[in-house]
Amino acid sequence: MEIKAGQYIYNSPQLQAQISIGHAPGGPGNLLVVRPGATVAQPVIDAFGHTLETPTIQVFDPATGAFTPYP
């Protein structure tokens, strides 16, 4: 799980390494949690395999404590 509080989430070398570890054979998998209103770059969305059916990018709203799939 990676939690990012920034407004813009892009395909940084650090995030690429974390995605690679999560996707490795026997790896733990990946989940990205972002704040409301965050913008996630398309390469990151693709790398996480995010779809509405498999929402591997979640938005956490601290005001409500709710997790929802990233748009």
C-alpha positions, 0 to 999 in steps of 0.5 A: 500500500502506498499513500500519497497526500499530494495534489498530483501523483505522477510516475516518479522513480520511487513509485515505479519501484514500489509498483514493480515490487508489488507486481513481482511474482509472489509480491504483495500486490499494489494499492494506492491511496490518494486524497480527495481532489488528487490527480493521478497521471495516466501511466500510474493508473495503467501501472496499477491496473485500475478499473471500476471493477478492480479499484486499485487506486482509492480515495480516502476522505478524512472527513468521513473516513470513507474509501472510494474508488478513484474516478 
